[in-house]
Amino acid sequence: MHRLLLPFALSAALLLTAPLSAEDWPQFRGPDGMGHSSDSKVPTEWSRSKNVKWSSRIDGQAWSSPIVIGAAVYVTTAVERGGDTSLRVIGLKASDGKEVWDTEVFKMETVKQHKKNSQASPTPVYEDGKIYAHFGHYGTAAVDAKTGEVLWKQESLKYEPVHGTGSSPILVGDHLIFSADGAKDPLLIALDKSTGSIAWKTPREIEVSRKFSFATPLAIEVDGKTQIISPASGAVVAYDPESGKEIWRVGYGEGYSVVPRPVYADGLLYVCSGFNKAIIYAIKPGGKGDLTDSNIVWKYEKSVPKESSPIVVDGIVYMNADSSVATALDGKTGEEIWQSRIAKGSYSASPVYAGGHIYFQNEDGITTVIKPGREFEKVAENDIGEHGLSSFAVADGSFFIRTDKELVRVGE
């Protein structure tokens, strides 16, 4: 069901058709999928009374990140209505946060959800005027970014999730790719992005006790060819995006419930192994088959995140544990450069790099801003005053922050 909400719907909808630019934020963790923004004009200080351009209430619960394309911002949400939950995509004006359209994509029976998940945790992805919204085992859909019209739905991929779904989809060539790592028979799946039909499904075939995980894949170039890097329980695996065939894998034992998205810089992949003991691995991609014994360059085991993703700036790997410990590692050797406390609290959101600074946001709405480098340098600590688990979107000199109840635009 779709409804236009504003009397100026036509003119407002035209604002949602800007072409993709370098400063847009079209997917989870931004243009490169690794938390980097080219925006140099973002603020380092804010509060509820400083540098807040607007805030808009978003009904329902969701831990998906917003995406920002030109004059528009898009979010997904799950709204409980009676005994049902409505899974929705919403288009808003980036200038003032006013809603332009609100579309129901799927409806499901309301079920109890893990406190750190929601029925709308995967972040949507944008390309060529379409929003691709993924709701895990409930279904996937393409939505017209201008009008909110549902263009196609895919509801045939049923699997048994554990604690819900968290992996966001990615676009590679003609395919929309996402993981389906549930209680059993985990898969990586590709849909035809034009029709929603299944292009391929590849079983994980990894021997591990707990099969469920939540990591978002990352597309990288190796020897001139694209590989899909997808961490799962027990191993990180590289796949061919056209056929879905496995290229190589590196195992990490019984690591499971893997959440952090991998990052790739200077020829190395950085992958976190999940629960129970989190380890970060630096892996040299390339080759075929099981590369566990040959391609691990280094590993590090102290205060490694189980939920937030690492970020790499100028050859240094930065990460924050689920507690308030931030660490900087030499990207080539894994040597610890520094480790320091940041704002107290739990951390689920992934850090972003913009305007020469790294931003770590905790679940209480407090963001610690640091200057990247070989010494810990805290620049600011900002409190938005609301709980949230979502990672920031960065665009047009602003941060778009998803909280429990609101979407907030912070900018000077």
Buried (B, 14 or more C-beta within 10 A) or exposed (E): EBEBBBEEBEEBBEBBBBEBEEBBBBBBBBBBBBBBBBBEEBBBBBEEEEBBBBBBEBBBBBBBBBBBBBBBBBBBBBBEEEEEBBBBBBBBBBBEBBBBBBBBBBBBEBEEBEEBBBBBBBBBBBBEBBBBBBBBBBBBBBBBBBBBEBBBBBEEBEBEBBBBBBBBBBBBEEBBBBBBBBEEEBBBBBBBBEEBEEBBBBEBEBEBEBBBBBBBBBBBEBEEEBBBBBBBBBBBBBBBBBEBEBBBBBBBEBBBBBBBBBBBBEBBBBBBBBBEEBBBBBBBBBBEEEBBEEBBBBBBEEBBBBBBBBBBBEEBBBBBBBBBBBBBBBBBEBEEBBBBEBBEBBBBBBBBBBBEBBBBBBBBBBBBBBEBEEEBEBBBEBBBEBEBBBBBBBBBBBBBBBBBBBBBBBBE
